[in-house]
């Protein structure tokens, strides 16, 4: 208001000075009219902004109290223009609290208001609404919200599908559940951070149980679920194993017996006498994955906006052309960095990295060590080791490129998971990439440097007359006809 007080007198001063220039008062009246117009507009904007701020603050105060009635009251008394200006995070918090308190009637009324206003309340709010419909056994309504999110271009995470598919499967709407399940797999949600392969046991179990049908075609759909589960290399929970038992017990053709078994280091099952698959890529899988990795990384680094990054990559390619192919690639920064739990500080452990190098040297393996410019490679001078010092932010891409250049043969020694880089690749190669990571990664656990490489793929495996199921607790179950 203080600004308006200064703004309004300025018009009066101008009018006084230019009065002699006019023969009549028409121009002066016009100028005063313009003054009033600007003043009223300015006052209106300030007042509206103040109202919006007050509404947001009052809603946030009600959210902190956790009382649904107070939250709903704020929305009932607010005008439409103020509601339209609320940030999406506020809508998300409101939907979340109402859903948590199971105030579904209030939630539905506020949802109806947002639809009347044609307001985009954001991904978080609509995802919460989907969860609410699933909890209320309203799968069709959950599907409609999912469709709305797709149409508005705000569907960004595969986890949004999870409650919808689960609810459909639990309520016997199998065809729609599997339609969305297949759609979810086709979507590639690209992101640079927080990539995970989260697979909800509840959804997996619900899909498997929905396949307990007399028709063989419906029964066999569970195999697709288990194949998808395998792509992530995840171990089974007891909830999923129980669903699998029910599914096998209802096989319309075969009779199965499931027994807890032991798998030897070579992958031999003591129950059925068969060896588990090693998980190594077929030549076809390897060739497709190799070319995809090379092309994707070359495209990403050759066309980087920063000329310096392109130069670094070209120097790296020249280095690899002079470097002899290696059996093992060591992620030096991953192995050398150890964490102090108390101080949460990272310190590079030269001894740890040297132990890893010596381990493979004694086996006669050729190794390539990757380091960052933050660590001087002087400790490698007498080790006759091939090494590359990188100043790039994501040296994982350099490691992947060397692996592909050497025909996906080298084993990778790292503490990292390398899972997020699958999003650089074509969707049809994601499963092969994760399979390669499982079969070619040697994990180094803790400071004891326990080298682990399993000679079999620790995922659900299906043989000609048997199934093998790995559990999160390390146990295995064998089902045979």
Secondary structure, DSSP 4 states (H G I P E B T S, - for coil): -HHHHHHHHHHHHHHHHHGGG-SSSHHHHHHHHHHHHHHHHHHHHHHHHHHHHHHHHHHHHHHHHT-HHHHHHHHHHS-HHHHHTS-HHHHHHHHHHHHHTT-HHHHHHHHHHHHHTT----HHHHHHHHHHHHHTT-HHHHHHHHHHHHHTT----THHHHHHHHHHHHTT-HHHHHHHHHHHHH-----SSS------HHHHHHHHHTT--SSHHHHTHHHHHHHHHHHTTPPBPHHHHHHHHHHHHT-SS---EEEEE-B-TT-BBTTT--BPP--PPPHHHHHHHHHHHHHHHHHHHHT-S-HHHHHHHHHHHHHHHHSPP-SEEEEHHHHHEEEETTTTEEEE-HHHHHHHHHHHHHTT--EEEEEETTS-GGGGTTTT-EEEEE--S-HHHHHHHHHHHTTT-SEEEESS---GGGGGS-GGGHHHHHHHHHHHEEEEETTTTEEE--SS--S-EE-SSEEEEEBTTS-EEEEE-
